[in-house]
Amino acid sequence: VKGYGKFQHQFWRELHFDPRLHTPMYFFLSHLSFLDLCFTTSTVPQLLINLQGLDRTISYGGCVAQLFIYLALGSTECVLLVVMAIDRYAAVCRPLHYTTIMHPLLCQALAITSWVGGFMNSLIQTGLMMAIPLCGHQLNHFFCEMPVFLKLACEDTGGTEAKMFVARVIILVLPAALILVSYVYIAKAVLKVKSMAGRRKAFGTCGSHLLVVFLFYGSAIYTYLQPIHSYSEKEGKFVALFYTIVTPILNPLIYTLRNKDVKGALWKVLRRSRDSG
């Protein structure tokens, strides 16, 4: 364990001091990695507790806290993926002005906007959820997810659902549409490149982002944009398991294993460890 910790420290130190990784893309990628780590942590510990113990309970306050945190982190990722699409658009479609457009101050502002927007959306939806009186106390799920929570309501939630649906459209559909539009322009710009090597490089870089977008938005839209009365708890568990655990685990692999700069830093640390050992 001590040796692994030392290796991990050396690897992150190499990433920090490698000038090739001091670009907007890696700045946003660092936020995405931290976000995925927190997103998984918000659900997995409680899941493990439920799996190993007979007492599969969670307090109302703990349930609301978990709901708020995972909604905030998920909403933040929705906005952050749009920001990353804007970065790729600027890099591919405006290469000569890229460093001017994606100024460090703008990158920091976009990252802060992602976090603030995500937490504001969660605050609104969690507040609406807490205003609904609940009749049941059993959630047929491995964490406190919004659609399952709404099924415990004592009264008609049509008005609240409508407000929540608008919020979900803003945080899910609108970002997904912006990402698709940006990649339409990116595809047009790439097809104009005469060099096949240049095309492959551009499509390879953007392909990783598109794969992440497809995995994340596909599962989230399926869960949150269908009516509550047609929500299947059995299918919901599988989809929720996918976008809360599987996708965050795949994100680092999708980005790092296909990135020569990160792989170069990894091999440098491995060679250094081998020579010193």
One Martini backbone bead per residue (centre of mass of N, CA, C, O) as a GRO file, in nm:
protein
  277
    1VAL     BB    1   0.058   0.063  -0.020
    2LYS     BB    2   0.298   0.252   0.001
    3GLY     BB    3   0.394   0.215  -0.296
    4TYR     BB    4   0.131   0.316  -0.429
    5GLY     BB    5   0.128   0.598  -0.302
    6LYS     BB    6   0.395   0.687  -0.429
    7PHE     BB    7   0.311   0.648  -0.724
    8GLN     BB    8   0.065   0.838  -0.720
    9HIS     BB    9   0.223   1.091  -0.646
   10GLN     BB   10   0.411   1.089  -0.896
   11PHE     BB   11   0.193   1.105  -1.111
   12TRP     BB   12   0.058   1.377  -1.021
   13ARG     BB   13   0.320   1.538  -1.036
   14GLU     BB   14   0.363   1.498  -1.339
   15LEU     BB   15   0.097   1.631  -1.429
   16HIS     BB   16   0.150   1.911  -1.295
   17PHE     BB   17   0.450   1.963  -1.451
   18ASP     BB   18   0.325   1.920  -1.725
   19PRO     BB   19   0.284   2.148  -1.981
   20ARG     BB   20   0.085   1.981  -2.172
   21LEU     BB   21  -0.147   1.984  -1.921
   22HIS     BB   22  -0.183   2.317  -1.942
   23THR     BB   23  -0.501   2.308  -2.032
   24PRO     BB   24  -0.833   2.341  -2.061
   25MET     BB   25  -0.901   2.042  -2.093
   26TYR     BB   26  -0.751   1.951  -1.824
   27PHE     BB   27  -0.901   2.136  -1.635
   28PHE     BB   28  -1.184   2.009  -1.684
   29LEU     BB   29  -1.099   1.715  -1.628
   30SER     BB   30  -1.037   1.757  -1.328
   31HIS     BB   31  -1.328   1.824  -1.254
   32LEU     BB   32  -1.455   1.560  -1.356
   33SER     BB   33  -1.298   1.367  -1.171
   34PHE     BB   34  -1.390   1.489  -0.902
   35LEU     BB   35  -1.694   1.459  -0.958
   36ASP     BB   36  -1.701   1.148  -0.989
   37LEU     BB   37  -1.597   1.084  -0.708
   38CYS     BB   38  -1.832   1.223  -0.554
   39PHE     BB   39  -2.072   1.083  -0.695
   40THR     BB   40  -2.005   0.795  -0.596
   41THR     BB   41  -1.983   0.862  -0.286
   42SER     BB   42  -2.298   0.938  -0.251
   43THR     BB   43  -2.385   0.604  -0.290
   44VAL     BB   44  -2.195   0.358  -0.224
   45PRO     BB   45  -2.175   0.339   0.088
   46GLN     BB   46  -2.480   0.278   0.133
   47LEU     BB   47  -2.485   0.026  -0.043
   48LEU     BB   48  -2.279  -0.141   0.127
   49ILE     BB   49  -2.440  -0.136   0.388
   50ASN     BB   50  -2.692  -0.284   0.272
   51LEU     BB   51  -2.539  -0.549   0.178
   52GLN     BB   52  -2.404  -0.627   0.480
   53GLY     BB   53  -2.683  -0.563   0.614
   54LEU     BB   54  -3.002  -0.577   0.774
   55ASP     BB   55  -2.998  -0.263   0.806
   56ARG     BB   56  -3.191  -0.079   0.555
   57THR     BB   57  -3.147   0.226   0.663
   58ILE     BB   58  -3.264   0.577   0.647
   59SER     BB   59  -3.288   0.881   0.712
   60TYR     BB   60  -3.449   1.156   0.618
   61GLY     BB   61  -3.205   1.346   0.628
   62GLY     BB   62  -3.012   1.156   0.472
   63CYS     BB   63  -3.185   1.139   0.215
   64VAL     BB   64  -3.188   1.440   0.145
   65ALA     BB   65  -2.881   1.476   0.135
   66GLN     BB   66  -2.834   1.273  -0.092
   67LEU     BB   67  -3.017   1.406  -0.299
   68PHE     BB   68  -2.872   1.680  -0.310
   69ILE     BB   69  -2.584   1.586  -0.385
   70TYR     BB   70  -2.641   1.416  -0.645
   71LEU     BB   71  -2.788   1.643  -0.796
   72ALA     BB   72  -2.559   1.849  -0.792
   73LEU     BB   73  -2.344   1.674  -0.936
   74GLY     BB   74  -2.510   1.600  -1.188
   75SER     BB   75  -2.566   1.895  -1.279
   76THR     BB   76  -2.271   1.981  -1.305
   77GLU     BB   77  -2.201   1.777  -1.531
   78CYS     BB   78  -2.391   1.889  -1.742
   79VAL     BB   79  -2.245   2.166  -1.765
   80LEU     BB   80  -1.948   2.070  -1.805
   81LEU     BB   81  -1.993   1.926  -2.080
   82VAL     BB   82  -2.054   2.188  -2.228
   83VAL     BB   83  -1.786   2.328  -2.175
   84MET     BB   84  -1.617   2.108  -2.322
   85ALA     BB   85  -1.753   2.158  -2.597
   86ILE     BB   86  -1.659   2.449  -2.627
   87ASP     BB   87  -1.360   2.386  -2.622
   88ARG     BB   88  -1.362   2.202  -2.878
   89TYR     BB   89  -1.471   2.415  -3.068
   90ALA     BB   90  -1.238   2.618  -3.038
   91ALA     BB   91  -1.006   2.419  -3.121
   92VAL     BB   92  -1.127   2.342  -3.411
   93CYS     BB   93  -1.275   2.621  -3.527
   94ARG     BB   94  -1.051   2.823  -3.347
   95PRO     BB   95  -0.726   2.781  -3.339
   96LEU     BB   96  -0.600   3.080  -3.358
   97HIS     BB   97  -0.806   3.173  -3.097
   98TYR     BB   98  -0.795   2.981  -2.851
   99THR     BB   99  -0.617   3.127  -2.631
  100THR     BB  100  -0.808   3.376  -2.624
  101ILE     BB  101  -1.078   3.247  -2.558
  102MET     BB  102  -0.939   3.031  -2.345
  103HIS     BB  103  -0.904   3.181  -2.086
  104PRO     BB  104  -0.829   3.129  -1.762
  105LEU     BB  105  -1.062   3.307  -1.652
  106LEU     BB  106  -1.286   3.169  -1.817
  107CYS     BB  107  -1.245   2.884  -1.713
  108GLN     BB  108  -1.305   2.950  -1.419
  109ALA     BB  109  -1.589   3.064  -1.468
  110LEU     BB  110  -1.711   2.804  -1.594
  111ALA     BB  111  -1.660   2.619  -1.352
  112ILE     BB  112  -1.821   2.783  -1.145
  113THR     BB  113  -2.090   2.775  -1.299
  114SER     BB  114  -2.129   2.471  -1.284
  115TRP     BB  115  -2.145   2.447  -0.975
  116VAL     BB  116  -2.364   2.658  -0.916
  117GLY     BB  117  -2.584   2.547  -1.107
  118GLY     BB  118  -2.606   2.264  -0.979
  119PHE     BB  119  -2.683   2.356  -0.685
  120MET     BB  120  -2.932   2.522  -0.759
  121ASN     BB  121  -3.099   2.293  -0.884
  122SER     BB  122  -3.098   2.116  -0.628
  123LEU     BB  123  -3.232   2.318  -0.437
  124ILE     BB  124  -3.500   2.334  -0.587
  125GLN     BB  125  -3.580   2.029  -0.600
  126THR     BB  126  -3.553   1.965  -0.297
  127GLY     BB  127  -3.757   2.176  -0.199
  128LEU     BB  128  -4.001   2.054  -0.350
  129MET     BB  129  -3.982   1.772  -0.219
  130MET     BB  130  -4.018   1.863   0.089
  131ALA     BB  131  -4.322   1.978   0.037
  132ILE     BB  132  -4.402   1.681   0.023
  133PRO     BB  133  -4.612   1.457   0.141
  134LEU     BB  134  -4.558   1.147   0.311
  135CYS     BB  135  -4.672   0.797   0.342
  136GLY     BB  136  -4.413   0.654   0.306
  137HIS     BB  137  -4.094   0.445   0.409
  138GLN     BB  138  -4.027   0.288   0.129
  139LEU     BB  139  -3.745   0.221  -0.075
  140ASN     BB  140  -3.703   0.074  -0.402
  141HIS     BB  141  -3.376   0.120  -0.339
  142PHE     BB  142  -3.018   0.217  -0.308
  143PHE     BB  143  -3.130   0.518  -0.325
  144CYS     BB  144  -3.226   0.863  -0.318
  145GLU     BB  145  -3.450   0.900  -0.563
  146MET     BB  146  -3.675   1.099  -0.705
  147PRO     BB  147  -3.893   0.905  -0.836
  148VAL     BB  148  -3.924   0.732  -0.575
  149PHE     BB  149  -4.002   0.956  -0.383
  150LEU     BB  150  -4.270   1.044  -0.537
  151LYS     BB  151  -4.427   0.766  -0.478
  152LEU     BB  152  -4.480   0.864  -0.159
  153ALA     BB  153  -4.702   1.045  -0.212
  154CYS     BB  154  -5.023   1.161  -0.089
  155GLU     BB  155  -5.051   1.349  -0.334
  156ASP     BB  156  -5.086   1.543  -0.589
  157THR     BB  157  -4.789   1.613  -0.814
  158GLY     BB  158  -4.835   1.781  -1.076
  159GLY     BB  159  -4.718   2.064  -1.013
  160THR     BB  160  -4.438   1.976  -0.915
  161GLU     BB  161  -4.361   1.809  -1.163
  162ALA     BB  162  -4.364   2.043  -1.363
  163LYS     BB  163  -4.134   2.203  -1.233
  164MET     BB  164  -3.924   1.974  -1.246
  165PHE     BB  165  -3.934   1.932  -1.550
  166VAL     BB  166  -3.822   2.206  -1.629
  167ALA     BB  167  -3.553   2.173  -1.479
  168ARG     BB  168  -3.464   1.919  -1.642
  169VAL     BB  169  -3.462   2.043  -1.920
  170ILE     BB  170  -3.248   2.258  -1.857
  171ILE     BB  171  -3.022   2.039  -1.743
  172LEU     BB  172  -3.050   1.830  -2.002
  173VAL     BB  173  -3.156   1.916  -2.288
  174LEU     BB  174  -3.005   2.179  -2.340
  175PRO     BB  175  -2.712   2.070  -2.318
  176ALA     BB  176  -2.742   1.847  -2.530
  177ALA     BB  177  -2.807   2.039  -2.765
  178LEU     BB  178  -2.545   2.207  -2.753
  179ILE     BB  179  -2.354   1.971  -2.805
  180LEU     BB  180  -2.463   1.885  -3.081
  181VAL     BB  181  -2.415   2.155  -3.223
  182SER     BB  182  -2.108   2.172  -3.177
  183TYR     BB  183  -2.053   1.893  -3.336
  184VAL     BB  184  -2.146   1.985  -3.608
  185TYR     BB  185  -1.925   2.202  -3.643
  186ILE     BB  186  -1.687   2.014  -3.598
  187ALA     BB  187  -1.742   1.820  -3.834
  188LYS     BB  188  -1.719   2.035  -4.057
  189ALA     BB  189  -1.425   2.118  -3.991
  190VAL     BB  190  -1.292   1.836  -4.021
  191LEU     BB  191  -1.381   1.780  -4.324
  192LYS     BB  192  -1.184   2.022  -4.428
  193VAL     BB  193  -0.953   1.852  -4.369
  194LYS     BB  194  -0.697   1.711  -4.559
  195SER     BB  195  -0.576   1.560  -4.333
  196MET     BB  196  -0.602   1.247  -4.197
  197ALA     BB  197  -0.449   1.290  -3.931
  198GLY     BB  198  -0.615   1.536  -3.840
  199ARG     BB  199  -0.888   1.395  -3.833
  200ARG     BB  200  -0.820   1.172  -3.630
  201LYS     BB  201  -0.741   1.359  -3.397
  202ALA     BB  202  -1.009   1.514  -3.370
  203PHE     BB  203  -1.199   1.266  -3.341
  204GLY     BB  204  -1.052   1.140  -3.097
  205THR     BB  205  -1.091   1.371  -2.895
  206CYS     BB  206  -1.413   1.397  -2.932
  207GLY     BB  207  -1.503   1.100  -2.891
  208SER     BB  208  -1.471   1.084  -2.585
  209HIS     BB  209  -1.682   1.298  -2.516
  210LEU     BB  210  -1.926   1.168  -2.662
  211LEU     BB  211  -1.931   0.908  -2.497
  212VAL     BB  212  -1.989   1.039  -2.225
  213VAL     BB  213  -2.249   1.182  -2.310
  214PHE     BB  214  -2.412   0.932  -2.389
  215LEU     BB  215  -2.401   0.781  -2.116
  216PHE     BB  216  -2.514   1.007  -1.932
  217TYR     BB  217  -2.768   1.126  -2.083
  218GLY     BB  218  -2.920   0.869  -2.152
  219SER     BB  219  -2.980   0.776  -1.856
  220ALA     BB  220  -3.097   1.044  -1.741
  221ILE     BB  221  -3.331   1.087  -1.942
  222TYR     BB  222  -3.476   0.820  -1.888
  223THR     BB  223  -3.534   0.882  -1.581
  224TYR     BB  224  -3.638   1.214  -1.581
  225LEU     BB  225  -3.844   1.221  -1.860
  226GLN     BB  226  -4.051   1.044  -1.718
  227PRO     BB  227  -4.325   0.954  -1.589
  228ILE     BB  228  -4.397   0.844  -1.276
  229HIS     BB  229  -4.623   0.624  -1.348
  230SER     BB  230  -4.396   0.482  -1.562
  231TYR     BB  231  -4.201   0.406  -1.347
  232SER     BB  232  -3.946   0.163  -1.313
  233GLU     BB  233  -3.780   0.024  -1.052
  234LYS     BB  234  -3.619  -0.200  -1.186
  235GLU     BB  235  -3.498  -0.029  -1.421
  236GLY     BB  236  -3.397   0.208  -1.244
  237LYS     BB  237  -3.170   0.056  -1.102
  238PHE     BB  238  -2.999  -0.007  -1.349
  239VAL     BB  239  -2.960   0.284  -1.454
  240ALA     BB  240  -2.847   0.404  -1.191
  241LEU     BB  241  -2.599   0.219  -1.178
  242PHE     BB  242  -2.477   0.329  -1.439
  243TYR     BB  243  -2.466   0.659  -1.374
  244THR     BB  244  -2.328   0.629  -1.070
  245ILE     BB  245  -2.084   0.408  -1.149
  246VAL     BB  246  -1.996   0.330  -1.437
  247THR     BB  247  -1.943   0.607  -1.573
  248PRO     BB  248  -1.731   0.724  -1.366
  249ILE     BB  249  -1.529   0.490  -1.425
  250LEU     BB  250  -1.502   0.533  -1.742
  251ASN     BB  251  -1.402   0.823  -1.783
  252PRO     BB  252  -1.093   0.793  -1.725
  253LEU     BB  253  -1.048   0.572  -1.940
  254ILE     BB  254  -1.141   0.727  -2.192
  255TYR     BB  255  -0.933   0.965  -2.159
  256THR     BB  256  -0.647   0.826  -2.088
  257LEU     BB  257  -0.614   0.574  -2.290
  258ARG     BB  258  -0.650   0.801  -2.547
  259ASN     BB  259  -0.398   0.966  -2.418
  260LYS     BB  260  -0.069   1.049  -2.479
  261ASP     BB  261   0.004   1.241  -2.244
  262VAL     BB  262  -0.084   1.064  -2.005
  263LYS     BB  263   0.074   0.810  -2.091
  264GLY     BB  264   0.350   0.948  -2.082
  265ALA     BB  265   0.346   1.010  -1.776
  266LEU     BB  266   0.312   0.716  -1.684
  267TRP     BB  267   0.572   0.595  -1.816
  268LYS     BB  268   0.770   0.781  -1.667
  269VAL     BB  269   0.705   0.676  -1.382
  270LEU     BB  270   0.764   0.375  -1.436
  271ARG     BB  271   1.063   0.411  -1.513
  272ARG     BB  272   1.150   0.551  -1.250
  273SER     BB  273   1.068   0.316  -1.060
  274ARG     BB  274   1.248   0.099  -1.193
  275ASP     BB  275   1.525   0.242  -1.157
  276SER     BB  276   1.498   0.280  -0.837
  277GLY     BB  277   1.435  -0.044  -0.791
   0.00000   0.00000   0.00000
